[in-house]
Amino acid sequence: MNFVKGVSALINQVVIVGRLCRDPELKYTQSNIANLRFTVAVNRHFKDADGNTKADFLNCVAWRSTAENMAKFLKKGSLIGVIGRIETGSYTNQEGQTVYTTDIVAESVQFLEPRGAQSESNQGYGNGDPFANAPFPANNTVPDFNSTIEIVEDDLPFDLGC
């Protein structure tokens, strides 16, 4: 049953920006397919009652050339952007209990800082805050995107067709 004409599947899309929690460790399946499990620390956009920033630690997996490139060029603390999908699964542990898992399967990974820019102490990046150098005004206010702007048709590089 489709609610939107022409849409045959539901949307499962995730976009995150954060820092790697440990150095990547590349592994290969029995059929020689590269894979990399990694965790990304993503800061929340608010502080708790004590003024501390909290983070979520999101488990991810990358495959094939994405996994190989991550292992080659990234290290603990690297700032990355991940576009992917959520995948759930389960397995039975050694005690016979069912363990449920939730991972982000990375379909695209962007390296968000130049190689060598990341130092062990995250200097220059707000001590791990990927939004410390965000392009917001000096007073840290977010622009009002709901405000009205005037568009002069002569300034547009295309015809409005009106």
LONUTOR-707956 format. One line per field, with one value per atom (N, C-alpha, C): atom name; x, y negated, z. Coordinates in Angstrom, 3 decimals, always signed. Layout:
! LONUTOR-707956
name	(CA, ...)
east	(X, ...)
north	(Y, ...)
up	(Z, ...)
! end
This chain:
! LONUTOR-707956
name	(N, CA, C, N, CA, C, N, CA, C, N, CA, C, N, CA, C, N, CA, C, N, CA, C, N, CA, C, N, CA, C, N, CA, C, N, CA, C, N, CA, C, N, CA, C, N, CA, C, N, CA, C, N, CA, C, N, CA, C, N, CA, C, N, CA, C, N, CA, C, N, CA, C, N, CA, C, N, CA, C, N, CA, C, N, CA, C, N, CA, C, N, CA, C, N, CA, C, N, CA, C, N, CA, C, N, CA, C, N, CA, C, N, CA, C, N, CA, C, N, CA, C, N, CA, C, N, CA, C, N, CA, C, N, CA, C, N, CA, C, N, CA, C, N, CA, C, N, CA, C, N, CA, C, N, CA, C, N, CA, C, N, CA, C, N, CA, C, N, CA, C, N, CA, C, N, CA, C, N, CA, C, N, CA, C, N, CA, C, N, CA, C, N, CA, C, N, CA, C, N, CA, C, N, CA, C, N, CA, C, N, CA, C, N, CA, C, N, CA, C, N, CA, C, N, CA, C, N, CA, C, N, CA, C, N, CA, C, N, CA, C, N, CA, C, N, CA, C, N, CA, C, N, CA, C, N, CA, C, N, CA, C, N, CA, C, N, CA, C, N, CA, C, N, CA, C, N, CA, C, N, CA, C, N, CA, C, N, CA, C, N, CA, C, N, CA, C, N, CA, C, N, CA, C, N, CA, C, N, CA, C, N, CA, C, N, CA, C, N, CA, C, N, CA, C, N, CA, C, N, CA, C, N, CA, C, N, CA, C, N, CA, C, N, CA, C, N, CA, C, N, CA, C, N, CA, C, N, CA, C, N, CA, C, N, CA, C, N, CA, C, N, CA, C, N, CA, C, N, CA, C, N, CA, C, N, CA, C, N, CA, C, N, CA, C, N, CA, C, N, CA, C, N, CA, C, N, CA, C, N, CA, C, N, CA, C, N, CA, C, N, CA, C, N, CA, C, N, CA, C, N, CA, C, N, CA, C, N, CA, C, N, CA, C, N, CA, C, N, CA, C, N, CA, C, N, CA, C, N, CA, C, N, CA, C, N, CA, C, N, CA, C, N, CA, C, N, CA, C, N, CA, C, N, CA, C, N, CA, C, N, CA, C, N, CA, C, N, CA, C, N, CA, C, N, CA, C, N, CA, C, N, CA, C, N, CA, C, N, CA, C, N, CA, C, N, CA, C, N, CA, C, N, CA, C, N, CA, C, N, CA, C, N, CA, C, N, CA, C, N, CA, C, N, CA, C, N, CA, C, N, CA, C, N, CA, C)
east	(+0.841, +0.000, +0.892, +0.832, +1.642, +0.821, +1.358, +0.672, +1.086, +2.257, +2.742, +2.878, +2.249, +2.275, +3.713, +4.105, +5.427, +6.495, +6.152, +7.128, +6.846, +7.833, +7.613, +8.304, +9.094, +9.787, +9.748, +9.873, +9.949, +11.371, +11.537, +12.844, +13.574, +14.826, +15.702, +17.037, +17.186, +18.364, +18.872, +20.185, +20.809, +21.975, +22.109, +23.249, +23.803, +25.097, +25.722, +27.079, +27.491, +28.819, +29.389, +30.584, +31.208, +32.643, +33.199, +34.601, +34.711, +35.707, +35.962, +36.407, +35.895, +36.218, +37.491, +37.951, +39.194, +39.768, +41.027, +41.658, +40.908, +40.684, +39.978, +40.795, +40.107, +40.737, +40.027, +40.714, +40.148, +40.146, +39.037, +38.929, +38.384, +38.502, +38.000, +37.128, +36.059, +35.202, +35.905, +35.321, +35.901, +35.966, +35.077, +35.093, +35.895, +36.779, +37.724, +37.067, +35.976, +35.316, +35.716, +36.280, +36.737, +35.551, +35.711, +34.691, +35.361, +34.688, +35.243, +34.108, +34.188, +33.227, +33.851, +33.082, +33.603, +32.488, +32.901, +31.952, +32.228, +31.155, +31.261, +30.620, +31.379, +30.853, +30.228, +28.946, +28.212, +27.699, +28.186, +27.756, +26.299, +25.608, +24.237, +24.296, +23.227, +23.201, +22.749, +22.784, +22.392, +23.264, +23.224, +24.009, +23.067, +23.590, +22.771, +22.680, +22.034, +21.816, +23.126, +24.205, +25.509, +26.339, +25.788, +26.509, +27.450, +27.338, +28.207, +27.552, +28.366, +27.881, +27.888, +26.823, +26.720, +26.911, +27.265, +27.456, +26.766, +26.383, +25.885, +26.993, +27.137, +28.165, +27.462, +27.588, +26.813, +27.686, +27.225, +27.954, +27.667, +28.733, +28.626, +29.443, +29.147, +29.934, +30.070, +31.278, +31.545, +32.068, +31.850, +32.236, +33.097, +33.815, +34.599, +35.566, +35.567, +36.551, +36.368, +35.143, +34.923, +35.675, +35.567, +36.271, +37.783, +38.280, +39.729, +40.263, +39.539, +39.968, +39.933, +38.926, +38.857, +40.055, +40.389, +41.515, +42.830, +42.932, +44.176, +44.380, +43.320, +43.469, +42.966, +42.206, +41.618, +42.247, +42.069, +42.539, +41.569, +41.800, +40.974, +40.910, +39.689, +39.499, +39.224, +39.363, +39.111, +37.648, +37.435, +36.090, +35.572, +34.418, +33.844, +32.348, +31.834, +30.408, +30.013, +28.925, +28.465, +27.031, +26.806, +25.443, +25.206, +24.107, +23.853, +22.432, +22.267, +20.939, +21.049, +19.968, +19.942, +19.606, +20.361, +20.131, +20.099, +19.094, +18.986, +19.262, +19.694, +19.963, +19.999, +20.330, +20.438, +21.358, +21.879, +22.680, +22.537, +22.943, +22.903, +24.309, +24.458, +25.782, +26.150, +27.331, +27.833, +26.970, +26.209, +25.314, +23.950, +23.773, +22.508, +21.457, +21.831, +20.887, +20.891, +19.728, +19.628, +20.044, +20.982, +21.457, +21.001, +20.318, +19.830, +20.825, +21.040, +22.010, +21.344, +21.895, +21.492, +22.765, +22.964, +24.140, +23.717, +24.595, +24.448, +25.357, +24.779, +25.562, +25.938, +27.239, +27.731, +27.681, +26.937, +26.899, +27.861, +28.166, +29.126, +29.773, +31.104, +31.826, +32.667, +32.505, +33.265, +34.294, +35.532, +36.583, +36.468, +36.189, +35.827, +36.948, +38.160, +39.294, +40.512, +41.451, +42.632, +43.457, +44.128, +44.977, +46.044, +46.272, +47.267, +46.740, +45.524, +44.972, +44.525, +44.200, +43.706, +44.873, +44.879, +45.905, +45.298, +46.124, +45.639, +44.701, +44.906, +44.086, +42.934, +42.753, +41.681, +41.816, +43.022, +43.202, +42.681, +42.012, +41.474, +40.102, +39.586, +38.265, +37.370, +37.589, +36.706, +36.741, +37.913, +38.057, +37.050, +36.946, +36.093, +34.732, +34.422, +33.128, +33.187, +32.569, +32.656, +31.948, +31.157, +30.426, +31.064, +32.251, +32.904, +33.222, +33.570, +33.916, +32.826, +31.587, +30.479, +30.339, +29.893, +29.836, +28.628, +28.479, +27.404, +27.951, +27.101, +27.562, +28.259, +29.023, +29.812, +28.962, +27.708, +26.865, +26.205, +26.623, +26.142, +24.645, +24.039, +22.621, +22.490, +21.487, +21.220, +20.397, +20.747, +19.965, +18.498, +17.602, +16.176, +15.852, +15.707, +15.463, +13.995, +13.154, +11.739, +11.419, +12.434, +12.183, +11.926, +11.235, +10.902, +12.049, +12.380, +13.399, +12.766, +13.277, +12.760, +13.599, +12.930, +13.612, +13.282, +14.326, +14.162, +14.410, +13.413, +13.496, +14.699, +15.115, +16.265, +17.576, +17.635, +18.862, +19.015, +17.954, +18.001, +18.666, +19.449, +20.125, +19.226, +17.908, +16.969, +15.654, +14.775, +13.478, +12.455, +11.664, +10.642, +9.473, +9.349, +8.261, +6.913, +6.907, +5.639, +5.215)
north	(+1.158, +0.000, -1.228, -1.985, -3.193, -4.429, -5.284, -6.526, -7.652, -7.540, -8.536, -7.853, -8.396, -7.778, -7.668, -6.471, -6.257, -5.911, -5.914, -5.560, -4.130, -3.262, -1.853, -1.423, -2.294, -1.932, -3.108, -2.792, -3.837, -4.374, -5.547, -6.197, -5.781, -5.380, -5.035, -5.709, -6.956, -7.758, -8.438, -8.351, -8.942, -9.815, -10.998, -11.873, -12.290, -11.996, -12.376, -13.021, -13.890, -14.489, -14.334, -13.774, -13.588, -13.120, -12.657, -12.234, -10.743, -10.112, -8.689, -8.481, -7.451, -7.178, -6.357, -5.689, -4.917, -4.787, -4.365, -4.139, -3.046, -3.219, -2.200, -0.904, +0.230, +1.537, +2.263, +2.349, +2.973, +4.488, +5.123, +6.582, +7.028, +8.317, +8.895, +10.096, +10.253, +11.425, +12.637, +13.817, +15.022, +14.938, +14.145, +13.972, +12.729, +12.251, +11.172, +9.811, +9.497, +8.200, +7.359, +6.180, +5.291, +4.754, +4.702, +4.099, +3.447, +2.438, +1.653, +1.260, +1.682, +1.256, +0.086, -0.982, -2.158, -2.844, -3.664, -4.414, -5.893, -6.660, -8.111, -8.797, -9.700, -10.519, -11.766, -11.970, -13.104, -13.953, -15.193, -16.096, -16.468, -16.562, -17.065, -18.587, -19.200, -20.650, -21.438, -20.817, -21.505, -21.014, -21.719, -21.349, -20.889, -20.052, -19.594, -20.676, -20.364, -21.341, -21.865, -21.079, -21.499, -22.245, -22.453, -23.170, -22.308, -20.987, -20.068, -19.616, -19.508, -18.997, -17.480, -16.859, -15.406, -14.953, -13.697, -13.136, -11.784, -11.421, -10.088, -9.339, -8.055, -7.223, -6.219, -6.454, -5.708, -4.669, -3.414, -2.323, -2.311, -2.202, -2.241, -1.105, -0.809, +0.159, -0.345, -0.189, -0.560, +0.672, +0.743, +1.897, +1.488, +2.428, +2.348, +1.156, +0.368, -0.709, -1.803, -2.026, -3.009, -2.587, -1.316, -0.794, -0.894, -0.548, -0.601, -2.027, -2.984, -4.386, -4.942, -4.567, -5.027, -4.515, -3.237, -2.649, -3.294, -3.697, -4.266, -5.717, -6.510, -7.953, -8.515, -7.756, -8.299, -7.701, -8.411, -7.920, -8.398, -7.947, -8.359, -9.887, -10.429, -11.874, -12.543, -11.831, -12.439, -12.854, -14.046, -14.564, -14.031, -13.353, -12.769, -13.044, -12.960, -12.996, -11.661, -11.098, -9.789, -9.918, -9.409, -9.268, -7.776, -7.297, -5.873, -5.535, -4.295, -3.811, -3.027, -2.949, -2.191, -0.745, +0.156, +1.591, +2.245, +3.042, +3.745, +5.225, +5.871, +7.305, +7.895, +9.173, +9.824, +11.029, +11.446, +12.661, +13.232, +14.468, +15.125, +15.121, +14.555, +14.483, +15.819, +15.869, +17.108, +17.618, +16.718, +17.118, +17.568, +17.592, +18.015, +16.928, +15.679, +14.570, +13.917, +13.458, +12.738, +11.290, +10.840, +9.461, +8.764, +7.627, +6.860, +5.755, +5.521, +4.523, +3.492, +2.289, +1.232, +0.576, +0.570, -0.016, -0.977, -1.936, -2.777, -2.171, -1.756, -1.239, -2.427, -2.734, -3.918, -3.689, -4.519, -4.476, -5.491, -6.543, -7.568, -8.127, -8.287, -8.882, -10.020, -11.196, -12.372, -12.696, -12.935, -13.355, -14.876, -15.394, -16.801, -17.713, -17.219, -18.074, -17.550, -18.427, -17.997, -16.990, -16.097, -15.114, -15.842, -15.394, -16.007, -17.169, -17.631, -18.771, -18.349, -17.096, -16.587, -16.303, -16.948, -16.667, -15.795, -15.206, -14.323, -15.039, -16.337, -17.067, -17.817, -17.655, -18.347, -19.855, -20.379, -21.817, -22.482, -23.616, -24.364, -23.883, -22.833, -22.331, -22.268, -23.162, -23.250, -22.010, -21.373, -20.172, -19.098, -18.819, -17.741, -18.186, -19.458, -19.944, -20.233, -19.391, -19.623, -20.889, -21.511, -22.708, -23.974, -23.835, -24.979, -26.074, -25.706, -26.695, -26.834, -26.567, -26.665, -28.099, -28.278, -29.615, -30.431, -30.631, -31.440, -32.803, -33.796, -35.125, -35.099, -36.141, -36.222, -36.130, -36.556, -36.509, -35.141, -34.131, -32.755, -32.611, -33.501, -33.370, -32.703, -31.887, -31.215, -32.152, -32.292, -33.172, -32.744, -33.701, -33.423, -33.075, -31.779, -31.325, -31.476, -31.881, -32.079, -33.528, -34.397, -35.798, -35.973, -37.031, -37.322, -38.074, -37.673, -38.399, -38.888, -39.983, -40.552, -40.034, -39.488, -38.992, -39.914, -40.464, -41.323, -40.440, -40.323, -39.410, -39.684, -40.934, -41.276, -40.723, -40.407, -39.895, -38.391, -37.697, -36.239, -35.815, -34.724, -34.260, -33.394, -33.390, -32.598, -33.352, -32.910, -33.541, -32.834, -33.586, -32.992, -32.438, -32.812, -32.305, -32.900, -34.032, -34.667, -35.676)
up	(+0.000, +0.000, +0.000, -1.087, -1.235, -0.925, -0.064, +0.272, -0.654, -1.232, -2.173, -3.517, -4.537, -5.849, -6.368, -6.780, -7.342, -6.312, -5.033, -4.000, -3.572, -3.782, -3.467, -2.180, -1.557, -0.326, +0.643, +1.905, +2.913, +2.955, +3.514, +3.564, +4.829, +4.671, +5.783, +5.486, +5.887, +5.559, +6.826, +7.063, +8.234, +7.776, +8.370, +8.110, +9.468, +9.711, +10.968, +10.705, +11.624, +11.598, +12.997, +13.074, +14.376, +14.232, +15.335, +15.372, +15.660, +15.010, +15.247, +16.686, +17.332, +18.731, +18.902, +17.844, +17.912, +16.512, +16.437, +15.140, +14.390, +13.082, +12.297, +12.189, +12.271, +12.097, +10.963, +9.838, +8.645, +8.797, +8.398, +8.413, +7.065, +6.810, +5.568, +5.884, +5.108, +5.252, +4.643, +4.799, +4.213, +2.698, +2.106, +0.652, +0.241, +1.140, +0.873, +0.591, +1.293, +1.176, +2.383, +2.120, +3.189, +3.980, +5.310, +6.166, +7.353, +7.875, +8.966, +9.898, +11.144, +12.167, +12.902, +13.107, +13.781, +14.554, +15.523, +16.337, +16.151, +15.948, +15.758, +16.962, +17.584, +18.677, +18.062, +18.317, +17.760, +18.916, +18.995, +20.064, +19.898, +21.022, +21.022, +20.933, +20.471, +20.246, +21.469, +22.639, +23.856, +24.996, +26.100, +27.277, +28.383, +29.288, +30.400, +31.476, +32.581, +33.647, +34.227, +34.144, +34.659, +33.626, +32.420, +31.372, +30.550, +30.684, +29.942, +28.641, +27.600, +26.322, +26.372, +25.956, +25.897, +24.455, +24.294, +22.957, +22.872, +21.666, +21.386, +20.663, +20.933, +20.320, +19.413, +18.105, +17.117, +16.424, +16.460, +15.825, +14.333, +13.541, +12.087, +11.477, +10.222, +9.466, +8.030, +7.487, +6.092, +5.372, +4.074, +3.275, +2.089, +1.568, +0.328, +0.320, -0.753, -0.896, +0.154, +0.605, +1.666, +2.920, +3.275, +4.453, +4.277, +3.104, +2.847, +2.922, +2.354, +2.397, +3.818, +4.582, +5.966, +6.758, +6.590, +7.324, +6.918, +5.676, +5.151, +5.599, +5.668, +5.849, +7.176, +7.959, +9.180, +10.428, +11.545, +12.832, +13.915, +15.127, +16.251, +16.297, +16.431, +16.512, +15.186, +14.058, +12.746, +12.622, +12.082, +11.860, +10.533, +10.573, +9.361, +9.281, +8.066, +7.809, +7.221, +7.706, +7.236, +6.741, +5.539, +5.019, +4.874, +5.439, +5.390, +5.757, +6.202, +6.587, +7.887, +8.625, +9.871, +9.551, +10.174, +9.992, +11.370, +11.626, +12.899, +12.688, +13.749, +13.680, +15.071, +15.156, +16.457, +16.339, +17.487, +17.563, +18.968, +19.134, +20.432, +21.014, +22.212, +22.832, +23.487, +24.121, +24.710, +25.858, +26.485, +27.568, +27.057, +25.746, +25.149, +25.093, +25.391, +25.367, +23.992, +23.550, +22.290, +22.505, +21.685, +21.749, +20.472, +20.631, +19.491, +19.157, +17.877, +17.433, +16.524, +16.542, +15.622, +15.113, +13.798, +13.175, +12.079, +11.804, +10.624, +9.555, +8.441, +7.322, +6.450, +6.421, +5.710, +4.209, +3.521, +2.064, +1.471, +2.252, +1.845, +3.101, +3.063, +4.181, +3.636, +4.223, +3.818, +4.901, +4.488, +5.407, +5.513, +6.699, +6.852, +7.331, +7.359, +7.682, +6.927, +6.635, +5.885, +6.683, +5.954, +6.603, +7.418, +8.648, +9.515, +10.332, +10.043, +10.795, +12.179, +12.344, +13.617, +14.553, +15.717, +16.718, +17.805, +18.627, +19.688, +20.649, +20.845, +21.816, +21.157, +19.849, +19.117, +19.203, +19.318, +19.408, +18.144, +18.338, +17.212, +16.787, +17.428, +17.091, +18.320, +19.260, +20.419, +21.274, +21.414, +22.233, +21.849, +20.574, +20.098, +19.626, +19.705, +19.258, +17.766, +16.916, +15.485, +15.032, +15.913, +15.543, +16.117, +16.725, +17.357, +16.351, +15.126, +14.112, +13.052, +13.457, +12.514, +12.007, +10.761, +10.161, +10.617, +11.931, +12.454, +12.842, +12.962, +13.362, +14.722, +15.011, +16.232, +17.491, +17.437, +18.630, +18.821, +18.019, +18.115, +17.922, +17.165, +16.854, +15.496, +15.377, +14.120, +13.249, +11.973, +11.094, +11.041, +10.872, +10.765, +9.322, +9.049, +7.685, +7.286, +8.226, +7.921, +7.577, +7.599, +7.299, +5.801, +5.457, +4.072, +3.413, +2.192, +1.438, +0.142, -0.354, -1.594, -2.753, -3.767, -4.949, -6.112, -6.716, -7.881, -9.102, -9.970, -11.106, -12.009, -12.124, -12.976, -12.423, -11.126, -10.496, -10.660, -11.096, -11.210, -12.528, -12.488, -13.702, -14.575, -14.313, -15.095, -15.172, -16.073, -16.254, -15.378, -14.605, -13.749, -14.564, -15.786, -16.625, -16.268, -15.607, -15.196, -16.215)
! end
